[in-house]
Amino acid sequence: MKQHVRLIKHGIALAIAVALAPQALAQDSTASDKDVERISIVKHRQAYRGDVPVKELPQSVSIVTEELLDNMGVMDLQSALRFSSGIASQNNFGGLWDSFAIRGFAGDGNKPSGYLVNGFNTGRGFTGKRDVSSIQAIEILKGPGSALYGRGEPGGTINIVTKKPQFEQEGYLEATAGSFDLYRLEGDYTNAINSDFAFRVNGAYENAGSFRDTVDSKKTFLTPSLVYALNPDTSVFYELEYIDQEADFDRGIAIPDMQFGVVPIDTFYGEPGDGPMSIEGLAHQLTIQTNLNANWSINSGISLRGSSFEGYSTEPELSAGRQLLLVDGETLSRQRRYRDYDTTDLSARFELSGEIKTAGMAHHLLIGADAYDYDYKELMQRWRTNWGGGDPTYSVDLLNPQYGAEAPAMGIVINTKEEQQAYGVYAQDQIDLATSLKMLIGLRFDDFEQHVTNLSNGVVTSQAQTAISPRLGAVYLPGNNWSLYLSYSEGFSPNSGVDNNGNAFEPEESKSYEGGVKFNTDNDSVTGTLAVFRAEKSNILAADPVNGGTIAMGEVESSGVELDITATVYDDTVVIMSYAYVDASNSNTVTNPDWGVEITAGTPLVNIPEHTFTLNARHDFSLGGYPTTVSAGLTFVDERVGDAVAPDYKLPGYTIVNVSGVVELTPQLTARLVIDNLFDKEYYDNSYSALWTQPGKPLNARASLRYLF
């Protein structure tokens, strides 16, 4: 294993050396400042993309822009994802991280949802809820891309593009106050240091209460960055990310006998005396981009991320044999836990992309390799009430919980250290067979090694896996305004941890199919994508609330239709619409080993609505001589299953409306008002079971002042 780690680290060094070598040989030591000054806007090439325009990619791609997030006053990633079709909220571990499903696939329920930041994996670790202050754009790359991105969900991949340093001064400082004691300070500033270096510092500090009783949170999110313009063709980027969050662990409310509205949505079943969960993260990214010539470029980099997640929690007991609520209908039995998770994730990537022409055909080539070394230490202690349902110790009243119960002593239930090492190599060729016909061929090879040590008894469980994942696609462009595409890929994703018997999990494997049409008008006043998809995945995992770990739950499948449209109705009005139909369910009949419940084939997946619809509109006008922007958004989410082992429990569908307005008081000063859930709709965002159901936020407002530099 140590030899494997050394190979990875040597590979990282080699990636940097190879990336630097071409420009080191070609650099003219007498290059003038005039050459560098031509870099007025710094852009960062995204990984796994190559030089193929989005219109010619055989997959659906949605872009959530900084402008849209700003107009709607969005402050976190989870809220930002509602602007794209086919994404559903999932059980977010007491509100402590981002959790979502794309086209029905959510990944491991015991971990945050995976996504990329500038092409680097950010899902292996615990870094809380992602703030939007550093986001330039969010790319939602749907469907069959696993053969290229590697180790991802078949529903799609999310890549966050962060703001980059610029050589011209710009920035802002914004103060916000809102409902439920929300106070936030956000800022962003960039400028040149000299003709070669530019820097950027952005981030936010937030202190907030909640509509939930006694639940509070704090967070500091800071992302300073540098760019070094080595020459007009080569840039070196460094970005640091510092995260410090505190939040009370909140499993939501209980829904007795599937009767919504009985328990007030502000009811909290935890213990304020537990204190907040503490989340800390520190990440470094170093990337190097160089244009070798007009056709070829290199994109390489390394990322080092560390995170910790620690604290106490008090949660409703889910086991029927220990739950007094099922006996008297009034008393809610609780359990207590202590968690201490620590992760370190070192990863590297190297890509060569460009175009060659042979036999009258253009080949858009992308050749790359990536690797990571990941360590994860997990300690969990727990106390539970006695079996039999008659022990009132540490319980509370369902409708009127009283806090301050003496904390019971806990015992260790999980104490492990997991080490993962993996590398992958991939190649893709998108061939222009003719002006109107493109064909894509891709292949990825993955090698994965895992060692899990039980620190309580010293037992080590190991496994090694390899996988080859192909990708095929075709695009037909009958004219300037249409493109038709088909795509297929296979995917591979290692599963973390071991089961309750100490056995390593088999990796997830998937197959994805997609076809669709992309369309636009001549002036791009209307653009959109209609996609039809189907995906299958095996060896999926689910959270195990009984023993506190993870269990294997067999195979799932998903199929559906998505439509995304952006239309500029007039020069001053823009409308964005998305709709998704998703049919996601178990493919096989399995028996949950802890609950002893048979889950039949065709059972819908938890928290996945069949129908979702969003409509957002922005209108610019003058109000009393002041430039003004008004935005409104409508979100509809269909009924969803709320419990994997009790599919009769369903969360009701809902429709909410959000509005916002921005007024430019002076060229430097703007005022903003945001009202979410305008009509104060009572709704339920997600759940794990009827006893762990998260209510949505009621009517709330916030006002901001922003000063531009």
N, C-alpha and C positions, 0 to 999 in steps of 0.2 A: 504494500500500500504506500509506503514512504517513497519507493521508487516511482510509483505512479504520480504522486504529488510533485516530485521533482521534475518529472517529464512535463507536467502542466506548467510549472513555473518557468522551465526552460522555454516552453512554447510561448509563454507570454513575452519573455525577453526577445525571442526570435521575431514575434509579431511586430514589436516596436522597432527592432533593428531593420526588418525588411521594409516597414513603412517609412522609416527615416532615410534609408539608403538612397533611393532615387533622387530626392531633392538635395541630399548632402553632396551627391556627385555633380548635380546640375546647377547648384546654387552659385550665383555670381557674387563674389565678395564685394564687388563695387556697385551692387544694385542700389539705385537711388531711392530717396524717400518718395519720389513721384510714382515709382512702381507700386509701392505699398499703399499710397493714398487712393489708388483706384478701388480699393476694397472699402466701399462706403456702407454696404449692407452685408453683414456677416451671416452666412447660412450654413447649416449643418446637414450634411447628407445623411439620410436615415438608413440604418442597417437593413439588410435583407430585402432591399428594394431595387437595387441596380439602377439602370437608366431608362426603364420602361415607363411611359406615361400611365397615369391611373386609368385613363380611358381604355388603354390597350391591355390592362391586366385582366386575366380571366377569373375575377372574383369581385364581390361587392366591397367597396371601400367607402366608409363614411368619415367625414372630417368635422369635428366639433371645434369651431374656431374660438380664439380668445375674445373676439368681438361679440360672439353670441353669449359666451359666459359672462362677459362684462355687462351687456345689455340686460340680462336677466338677473344679475346680482348673485350669481352662483359662487359658493365659497368652498365646495368640496367635490371630490371626484365622483362620489356616488350620485350626487344630484346632477352632475354634468352628463352622466351617461344616459339620462332619460331622453336626450335629444336624438338618440339613434334607435332605429327599430331593432326588435329582437333581444333586448337586454332587460333582465328582470332582477329585482332586488332579492337577496337571499338572507338567511340567518346570519347576522353580522357579529356574532359572538358578544352579545351584550352591548352592541354599539361601539366596539373597540377597534374595528377595522372595516375595510371596504370588502363587500362580498356581493358578487353578481354572477348571473348566468348569461351566456351568449348562446342564443338558439337552443336553450334548454340545458346546456352543460355548464356546471358550476365548479367542478374540481373537488378537492378534498374539503369537506365541511369543517374540519378541525384547523384549517389554515386560511389565511387571507387569500382572496382571489389573486391569481397571478396576472401580471401585466408587465410591459416593458417600459423603461424610461430611457429614451435615446437608444433603443435597441438592446439594452441590458435588462435581464430578468430582475424584477423587484418583488416577486411573489415568494421567494424563499427567505422568509424572515417576518418580523413583526414590527412594522413601523407605523401603526395606527391608521387613522383616516387621512387620506391624501388631501393636502391643501392645494388650491388652484393658483396661488399667487405666483408660482414659477412656470405656469403652463402657457406655452405659445399655441399649441393645438393638441387635440386628442385624435389619433388615427384609430378607427375601428376597422380592422382588416378581417373581414368575415370569411368563414368557410374554409375551403381546402387550401390551406397554406402550411400545414404541419410539416410537409417534406422540406420546407425551407426554414421556417422559424424554429422548428424543433421543440419537442417536449412541451407542446401546448395543447389547449382544448380544441376539439374539432369544430366547435361553434365559431371560433375566431380568436383573434389576438388583438389586444389593445396596446398601442404604443403612445406614450406621452412624449411630446416634443417640448423641451423646456426652452425658455427664453435665453437667447445667446447675447454675449457682450457685443456692443456696437461702438464704432469709432466716432459717433456723433452723440452729444449729450441728450439724454431724455430720461424721464422718470416721473414718479408721482409719490405722494404721501396721502393716505386715505384713512379717516377715522370713521368708525361705524358704531352706532348704538341701536339696540333693538329689544324686542319682546323677550321676556324670560331672562332678564339681566344679561343680555348679550353686549359685550364690549370688545371691539376689535380694532387693531392698528395694523395697516398693511402698507408696504412700500416697495418701490422698485426704482433703481437708479443705475444708469450705465454711462460710460464715457471712455475716452481714450486716455491711456497713461502716456503714451508717446506714439510715434508712427508705426510701431511694431506690436504694442500691447494695448488691449482694452479690457475693461473689467465690468462686472455687473453684480449687484447685490440686490436680492429681493427676498421677501418673506412676510410673515405675519405673526402677530401675537394675539391670542384670543382668550378671553375669560368669559365663560357662559354658564348660566343656569339652565333650567329645562322646564318644560311643562310637566315633567315627571317629578314627584315629590322627592326632595333631598338630593336629586341627581345633578351634579355639577361637573364641569370640565375646564381644563386649561390646556393650551398648546402653544408651543413656540416652534416655528418652521422657518428655517433660514437657509438660503442657497446662494452663496457667493460663487462667482465663476470668473475665469480668465480666458482670453484667447490670445495666442501669439501668431501673428501673421508672418511666418517665416519667409515667405515670398508670395507673389500674387497667386501661386498655384498650390500653396501648402499652408494649412492652418493647424495649430495644436490647441485643443480645448481641454480645460480642466474645470471640473465642477464639484463643489463640496455640498453635501446636504446634511443639515443638522436638524434632528427632530426630538422634541421633548414634550410628551403629552401625559396628562393625568385625567382620568375619567372614572366615575363610579361605574362598577359593573352592574348592568341592568338587563335582566332577562325579559322585561316587559310584564304583562299581566296574565292572569289565568282567565280562561273562558269556561265557566262551569256549564256542563250539559250542552255545549255548543250554543249557548245563549249570549250573543253579543249585546253589549250595552248594560249588562248587570253590574260588572266591575267598572268603576270610573277609570278613564284612561290615564289618570295621574297617579294611580296606586302603585307603590313601590314595595316589593317583597324582600329586598335586600336589607342589609344592616349598615346604616350610615357610619357606625363605628369601625367597619372594615377598612374605611379609608379608600382612596382611589387606587385603581390599577395604574402602575407607572410604566410608560413606554418610552424607550430611548432608542435613537438610531443615529448612526454616523456613516455616511457613504462618500466615496470618492470615485469620480469618473475621469479618466484621461483618454482622449481620443485624438487621432491624427488622421487628417484627410489630405490627400495630395492628388492633383491632376497630373498624370504622367505626360499626357498630350491631349489633343482635342477629343479623343475617343476613350481613353482609359484612365481609371482612377483607382486609388487604394483608400480603404476606410478600415482602420484598425483601432483597437483600444483595450483598456483594462478597467475593471470595476472592482472595488472592495467595499463591501457593506457589512456592517455589524449592527445587531439589534438586541434589545432585551425587553422582556415583558414580565412584570412581576406584581403580585398583590394578592389580597384576600377577596373572596366573594361569598355571598350567601344567596342560594338559588332554590327555587321550588323543586322538590323531589319529584322525579318523573315515574319512578317505579311504583306500580299499582299496589304492590304488597307492602309498601312503606308509606303510602299517602293517605292521611286521615281525611282529606277532602272527599274521598270516595266512600268514606264511612258515614260522616255526619253532615257533609255538604257545607260546612262552615269553617273548618280548621285546615289550614294549608301547612303541610309538613315541608320542612326545608332541609337542605344539606349545606355544608360549608366546605370551601376548598381554598387551597393556597397553590398558586402557580408561579413557577420561576423558569422562564424559557430564555435561552441565549443562543444566538446564531452568528456565524461568520460565513460570508459568501465571497469568494474570490473568483472572478470570471474574466475571460479574455475572448477577443474576437478579431479575426483578420479577413478582409474581403478584397477581392480584385474584380472589378467590373468594367465592361466596355463593349465595344462593337467591332466586329470584323465582317467583311463581305467576301463571300465565296460563291461561285457559280451563279452570280446574279441575285443572291439572297443575303440579307443582313442577319447576323447572329448577335443577339444581345445577351452576352455571357455574364454570369455571376458565379464566382468560385470563392468558397470561403471555408473557414474552420472556426470552431469555438470550443471552449472548455470551461469547466468550473470545478472548484473544490469547496464543498459546503459542509460545515459542522453545525450540529444542532443538539443542544443539551436541554432535556425536558425533565423537570421535577414537578410532581403534583402530589399534594397531600389532601386528604378528605376525611370528613366525618359524615355519617349518615344515621338516620333514625333506625331503630330496631325493626327487623322484619316482622310483619304481622299487622301493621297499620294501627296499632293501639298506643303508640308511644308519642305523647304530646311534646316531648323535649324539643326545644328550638323551633316550635311552630308559631304561626301567627293567624289572626282572624282574616278570612278572605277579603272582607270589605273594609275592615278597620285595623290594619296591622299596627301593632305597637312595637317600637324599637327598643333596643337596649338589652336584649337577652344575653346571658353569659355565653361567651364563645366556647364551644366544646373542643376538647383536644382532638387532634387529627393524626392519622397515620399515613405513611407513604404508600401510594398506589402505582405511581410511575416514577422511575428514576433511570433514565437512559441517556446515552450519548450516541448520536448517529453521525456517521461520516459518509459523505457521498463524493465520488470523483467521476467525472464524465467528460467525454469529448465527442465532438461531431464534426464531420466534413460534409460539405454539400456543394452541389453544382446545379446550375440551371441555365437553360438556353431557350430564349424566346426568339423564334425564327420568323422573319418576315418572308413567308413563302411568296406573297404578292402584296401589292399595296393594300389590298382589302382583306388579306387572310394571314393570320398569325398563329403559330403553334408553339406551345410551351412544353418543355420536357425538363423535369427536375428529379434529383435523387439526393437523399440524405442518408448517411451512415452514422449511427450512434453507438457508443460504447459506454456502459454504465456499470459502476461498482459501488456497492453499499455494505457498510458494516455497522451493526447496531449492538451496542454493549449495554447489558443490564447492569447498572452500577451497584445494584443491591446484592447481586450474586456473582457477578463477573462473567456471566454467560454471553458469548458473542455470536450473533447471527449474521451471516454474510451471504451475499448473492452477487452475481455478475450477469449482465444481460447485454446483448447486442441486437440491433434492429436496422433494417433497411427500409426506408420510407420513400416510395415513388410519388411523383406528382405529374399530372398530365393536364393540359388545357388547350383550348383553341378559341380564337377571337375572329369574328367576321365583321368587317366594317363596310356595309353596303353604301354608305354615304358619309358626309361630314357630320351628320346629326345622330347617327345610330351606331351602336356596336352590340353584337350578339356574342355570347360566350358560353362555353361549357368547361367544367373543371372537375377533376377527381384527385384525391390524395389519400394517403395512409399516414397515420401518426403514431407516435410512441411517447409515453410519458411515465417516468419512474414514479412509483408510489412510495411515500415516506413512511417509516415506522414499521412495527410488527403487530401481529394480531394478539389476541389474549392468550394464545398458547406459545407466543414467542417466535412465530414463523414470519419470515419476510413476505410481503405482498408481491404478487406478480405485477409487472408494470401494466398500465393502461394501454390498450391498443385501439385504434379507431380507423374508420373509413368515412370519407366525406364526399358528397356529390353536390354539384351546384350548377345551375344554368340560369341565364338571365339576359337582360337587355339594359344597356346604358344609353341615355338619350339627352340631347341638349338642343336648344334653338341656336340659330346662327350667331346671335350676340350673347349667348349663354344666359339669357334672362330666365330661362327655365332649364334646370339640369336635374337628372334623377336616375335611379336604378331600381329595376324590378327584378327580384331574384327568387328562384325556387330552389329549395335545398332538401337534402336528406343526409343524416349522419348516424353512425352506429359506434358504440364504444363498449368495450368489455373491461372486466376487472376494476370496476369503479368502487370507491370507498365511501363510507358514510360515518358520521360521528356516532360514537357509542355512549349514550348518556348513562347507561347502567354502570359500566366499568371505567368510564372516563377516557377510553381510547378510541380506536377506529375499528370498523368491521368491513369486510368485503360484501358487496351487495349485488354482484352479478353484472348483467348487461343492460344497457339502456339504448334507446333510439329516439331520434327527433326528426321531424320533417315539417315543412311549412313554406310560407310565402312572406316576403318582405318588400316594402315599397318605401323609398325615400325620395322626396322631391323638394327642391329649393327653387322658389320663383320670385323674381323681382317684378312685382305687379306694376308699379310705377317707379320712377327714379328714387322716390322717397319711401317706398313700402316694399318690404321683403317678407315672404311667407315661407316657413319651413314645415313640412308635414312628413310624418313617418307612421307606417302601419305594419304590424306583424301578426301573422297567424302561426302559432307554434304548437305542434302536437308532439309532446315529449312524454315518454312512458318507459316502464320496465319492459325489456324484451323477453324475459324469462320469469317463470315462477320461482321465487326463493322464499325460504323461511328465515326470518330474523332470528339469529341464535340466542339473543338475549330476551326478547319479548315472547318468543315462541309463536309469532304471528306469521301466517303465510301471506306473502305479498304476490298477488297473481300477476301474470303477464298482462300488459296493457294498463296497469295502474299508473295514473299520471304522476309525474315527478313533482316534488314539493316546491311550492312558491313559483311555479311556472304557469303564467296565464296563457290561455289559448289565444286571446285577442288583446292587443295593446294598440293604442293610438295616441299620437301627440300632434298638436298643432300650435305653432308659435309664429307670431307676427310682430314686425317692428315697423314703426312709422315715424319719420322725421318731419318736423314742422317748426314753425316759429311761434312761440308763446309770449306775447307782449314784447316782441323784439328779441327774445332770448332763444337761441337754438335749443330745441327740445327733441328728445327721443322717448317714445312710449312703446313699451313691449308688453305682450300678453301671451300666456301659454296655457294650453289646456292639455291635461293628461288623463287618459282613460286606461284603467287596468282591469282586466276581467277577473272573474272568480278563480281562485287557486286552491289546490290541495294544501293543507297546512300541517300535515303530520304523515310521515312516511309509513308508519305502521297503523294508522287509523285514517285511511283516505276519505272516509265520510266527513271528516272535519275539514271544512273549506272556509277560507277567508273570503268575505264578500267582495265583489267588484266595487270600484269607486271611480269617480271623476272629480278632479280638483282643478282649480284655476289659479294661476299666479300672474301678477302684474307688476310692472316696474316703470319708473319714469326717471329720466336724467335731464337736467336743465343746466346749460352752460351759462353760468352767471357772469363770468369773464373768460377771456382766453385761457387763463390759468386755473380758474376755480369752477368746479361743477358740483351740483347737489344731486343726490339720488334717493329715491324712496322705493322700497321693494315690499310688496305684500304677497306672502305665500298663503295658499289655501284660503283664497279670498272669501269664499262662502262658508268657511268654518265647517267643512265636511269631516265627520268622524269616520276614520278609515283605519285599516290595519295593513301595515307595510309588508311584514313578513312574519314567519313563525317557524319554530321547530316542532312544537306540539301545542295542544290547547293550553298547557300550563306555561309555555314560553312563547307568548305572542306579543309582537312589537306593534303598539299603536302608532299611527302616523301623527305628525305634528299638527295641532289645530291652527286656527288663524293666527298669524304672527306677522310683524312688520319690523323693518329696520331702515334707518336713515343714515346717509353717509355724506361726508364732504371730502372732495378730492382736490388736492393742489398739484398742478402739473409743473415740472421743472422745465 
